[in-house]
Amino acid sequence: MFDNGVAVDRVVGFEELGGSDDFPTLTLTRRLIRGGVLEARTKKEKGQISINKAGRRKRDESDDEDY
């Protein structure tokens, strides 16, 4: 990953993306956000944890939605 021509991070292979080449686009989006080359526009892209009324934590990582 490059920011203004300077290498800031890298992803080699598919290990960080689930171990195969059929990973959800959201997984790559979140990795690029963590690498600092994209900015998250939504809580979903950030992978934030939400609290429901029962007080149980839920992490939004299961979506296979493509952009």
N, C-alpha and C positions, 0 to 999 in steps of 0.2 A: 504494500500500500504506500502510496506517495502523497505527500501534501506539499504543494508548491515545488515539486521537483525533488523533494527530500524524502528518502525512504524512512517511514515511521513504524511499519509493522509488516508482517508477512503471514500468509497462510500457505502451507505446503501440504498438498494432498487433501484428503477429505476427513481426516481425523477430527478436526475441530467442528466439522459440519455434519457429524453423525456417522462417519465411517463409510459412506457410499455416495455415489454420484446422483442419487435421487432425493436429495435433501430439499426441504421446503425453502422457498425464496426468503421467507421471514427469518430463517436461521442465518442465511448469508447476510441479510440486512442487519441483523443484530450484531453479527461479528464485525461488519464494517463500521458500525457505530462504536463498538468497543475499541476498534483500532483507531478511531479518531478521524476517519475520512468521510463519514456521513454524520448528519445530525438527525436525531430521532424527531419525528413529527407527531407521534402519538405514543400513548402509554403502552400500547401493544408492541410497537417497535422497540421501546425501551425494555420490555419484558418485566414491567413492574408487577409487584405483588398487590393484589386487592384483598380486602377483608369483607366477607359477606356478613349479613346480620347475625348469623349464628356464631360469628367470631372465628370461623375456620379460615385459614390462609389458602389462597388459590393462586397459582402462578400460571399466567397466560402464555404457554409455550406449545400448545398442541395444534395450533392452526396451520393448515397447509395452504393458506391463501396466497396466491401469486399477485404481484403488482404489475 
